[in-house]
């Protein structure tokens, strides 16, 4: 009889972490990890940024296998790795000069949603009024709810079954249409004529964003609607335009 696996610890957020420490965390804790840095110069100059294949596999949800001679060997099934990185332009430009060709060649940057917001310097005036919209309050409340759910299921994660989301027939037809438009934009004169690597992941990112929107909205069914897909398309197109601009 197979013995039940011990419960996992709940840990989601990592920063300033090595590849080995991240793999160990995914193995011993929950299989979901967010690398979050508000000063990501450390990430782009550190060891983990050199291991693009690890991040790529985690983004893809592929099995991660660690074979060691002197310590424990293990594998991580269907990991979930996301990056949330904020970095000063100069630090990112140094990374691109040093590793940019390799990072794009293996599809590392193609998996990102990249933006460079305009500076608000000169308009950041101090006020004693706290501005919080009803939308931001609802967003924060939903985030808290999801984090509580994640903490609750963390110990049971080994025994959970996967839930597969699908598109509704209408959404599937539209996703195929959008994917074909993206492919056409790789041709000379198209939006992605000089960004083939990024174009190759846009349709998949649209599907992923649509899945996140679907889950975040609290739908109990497993079919992503046409409306949710269109919202994801709008977001992904904005980021794709930013990528090309940058």
C-alpha positions in Angstrom: 0.0 0.0 0.0 1.3 3.4 -0.9 2.0 5.6 2.1 0.4 9.2 2.0 2.9 11.9 1.3 3.6 14.4 4.1 1.8 17.8 3.9 3.6 20.5 2.1 4.5 23.9 3.6 2.9 26.9 2.1 5.4 29.3 0.5 4.7 31.2 -2.7 6.9 34.3 -2.9 10.7 34.1 -3.4 13.3 36.8 -4.0 17.1 36.8 -4.4 17.0 33.1 -4.8 19.4 30.6 -6.5 18.2 27.9 -8.9 19.0 25.2 -6.4 17.0 27.0 -3.6 14.0 27.6 -5.9 14.0 23.9 -7.0 14.2 22.8 -3.3 11.3 25.2 -2.4 9.1 23.8 -5.2 9.9 20.3 -4.0 9.4 20.8 -0.3 6.7 23.5 -0.4 3.9 24.3 -2.8 4.6 23.7 -6.5 3.6 27.4 -7.2 6.3 30.0 -7.0 6.4 33.7 -7.7 9.8 35.4 -8.1 9.0 38.9 -7.1 11.5 41.8 -7.0 10.8 45.5 -6.9 14.6 46.1 -7.4 15.3 43.3 -9.9 18.9 44.4 -10.7 19.9 41.5 -8.4 17.9 39.0 -10.5 19.3 40.3 -13.9 22.9 40.2 -12.6 22.5 37.0 -10.6 22.8 33.2 -11.2 19.1 32.5 -11.7 18.8 34.8 -14.8 21.6 32.6 -16.3 19.3 29.5 -16.0 16.7 30.5 -18.5 15.8 26.8 -19.2 14.6 26.4 -15.6 12.3 29.4 -15.7 11.1 28.3 -19.2 10.2 24.9 -18.0 8.5 26.3 -14.9 6.5 28.6 -17.1 5.5 25.7 -19.4 4.5 23.5 -16.4 7.0 20.9 -17.6 8.4 18.3 -15.1 11.6 19.5 -13.4 14.0 16.7 -12.5 17.0 17.1 -10.2 19.6 14.3 -10.2 22.4 14.5 -7.6 25.1 12.1 -6.6 25.5 13.1 -3.0 22.1 14.5 -1.9 18.5 13.8 -2.6 17.3 13.5 -6.2 13.7 14.4 -7.0 11.3 15.6 -9.6 8.6 18.2 -9.5 5.4 17.5 -11.5 3.6 20.4 -13.2 5.3 23.3 -11.4 4.0 26.9 -11.7 6.6 29.7 -11.9 5.8 33.3 -12.5 8.1 36.4 -12.5 7.1 39.8 -11.3 10.1 42.0 -11.9 10.6 45.8 -11.7 14.0 47.1 -12.8 15.6 50.4 -13.7 16.3 50.7 -17.4 20.0 50.9 -17.0 20.2 47.5 -15.2 18.0 45.9 -17.8 20.0 47.3 -20.7 23.2 45.8 -19.1 21.5 42.4 -19.0 20.4 42.7 -22.6 23.9 43.7 -23.7 25.4 40.8 -21.9 22.7 38.1 -22.4 20.0 39.5 -24.6 20.8 37.5 -27.7 20.8 34.2 -25.7 17.7 35.2 -23.7 15.7 35.9 -26.9 17.2 32.8 -28.7 15.8 30.4 -26.1 12.4 32.2 -25.8 13.1 33.5 -22.3 11.9 37.1 -23.0 9.2 35.9 -25.4 7.3 34.6 -22.4 7.2 37.9 -20.6 4.7 40.7 -20.6 7.0 43.7 -20.9 6.2 47.4 -20.4 8.0 50.6 -19.7 5.6 53.1 -18.1 6.1 56.8 -18.5 7.8 58.5 -15.5 5.5 60.4 -13.2 8.3 62.6 -11.8 7.2 66.2 -11.5 3.6 65.2 -10.7 4.0 63.1 -7.5 2.5 65.7 -5.2 1.9 64.9 -1.5 -1.6 65.0 -0.3 -3.3 64.1 3.0 -6.2 62.5 1.1 -6.0 58.8 0.6 -7.6 57.8 -2.8 -8.9 54.3 -3.1 -11.4 53.3 -5.7 -14.1 50.7 -5.2 -12.4 48.7 -8.0 -9.1 48.6 -6.1 -10.9 47.6 -2.9 -12.6 44.7 -4.8 -9.4 43.7 -6.4 -7.5 43.6 -3.0 -10.4 41.6 -1.4 -10.3 39.0 -4.2 -6.5 38.7 -4.0 -6.8 38.1 -0.2 -9.5 35.5 -0.8 -7.4 33.6 -3.4 -4.3 33.7 -1.1 -6.3 32.2 1.7 -7.5 29.5 -0.6 -4.0 28.8 -1.7 -2.9 28.5 2.0 -5.8 26.2 2.7 -5.0 23.8 -0.1 -1.2 24.0 0.2 -1.0 21.1 2.6 -3.3 19.0 0.4 -1.6 19.8 -2.9 -0.1 16.3 -3.4 -3.6 14.9 -3.5 -5.4 17.5 -5.6 -6.6 16.7 -9.1 -5.9 19.1 -12.0 -8.7 21.2 -13.5 -8.5 21.7 -17.2 -10.0 24.9 -18.7 -11.3 25.0 -22.3 -12.7 27.7 -24.5 -16.3 27.9 -25.4 -16.9 27.1 -29.2 -17.2 30.8 -29.9 -14.1 31.7 -27.9 -12.1 28.9 -29.6 -13.0 30.1 -33.1 -11.9 33.7 -32.1 -8.7 32.4 -30.5 -7.8 30.6 -33.7 -8.6 33.7 -35.7 -6.3 35.9 -33.5 -3.5 33.3 -33.6 -3.6 33.3 -37.4 -3.5 37.2 -37.4 -0.4 37.0 -35.2 1.2 34.6 -37.5 0.5 36.9 -40.5 2.1 39.8 -38.6 5.4 38.0 -38.8 5.6 38.6 -42.5 7.7 41.6 -43.8 6.0 44.8 -42.9 4.0 43.2 -40.1 4.0 44.2 -36.4 6.2 41.2 -35.5 8.5 41.1 -38.6 11.5 41.7 -36.3 10.1 39.9 -33.3 9.4 36.4 -34.4 10.4 35.0 -31.0 7.8 37.1 -29.2 5.1 36.4 -31.7 5.5 32.7 -31.2 4.2 33.0 -27.6 1.5 35.7 -27.9 -1.3 33.3 -28.7 -0.4 31.1 -25.8 -0.1 34.1 -23.5 -3.6 35.1 -24.6 -4.9 31.7 -23.5 -3.1 31.9 -20.2 -4.3 35.4 -19.4 -7.9 34.3 -20.3 -7.5 31.4 -17.9 -6.3 33.7 -15.1 -9.2 36.1 -15.8 -11.6 33.2 -15.7 -10.3 31.8 -12.4 -10.0 35.3 -10.8 -13.6 36.1 -11.7 -14.7 33.1 -9.7 -16.5 31.2 -12.5 -17.5 27.7 -11.4 -17.6 26.2 -14.9 -14.5 25.2 -16.8 -15.3 27.0 -20.2 -13.7 30.3 -20.9 -16.2 32.7 -22.5 -15.8 34.8 -25.6 -16.0 37.9 -23.5 -13.2 36.8 -21.2 -11.1 35.8 -24.2 -11.5 39.3 -25.8 -10.4 40.9 -22.5 -7.3 38.8 -22.6 -6.6 39.7 -26.3 -6.8 43.4 -25.4 -4.3 43.0 -22.6 -1.9 40.8 -24.6 -2.0 43.1 -27.6 -1.1 46.1 -25.5 1.9 44.3 -24.1 2.9 43.0 -27.5 2.9 46.5 -28.9 5.1 47.6 -25.9 7.5 44.8 -26.6 7.9 45.9 -30.2 8.2 49.6 -29.2 10.9 48.8 -26.7 
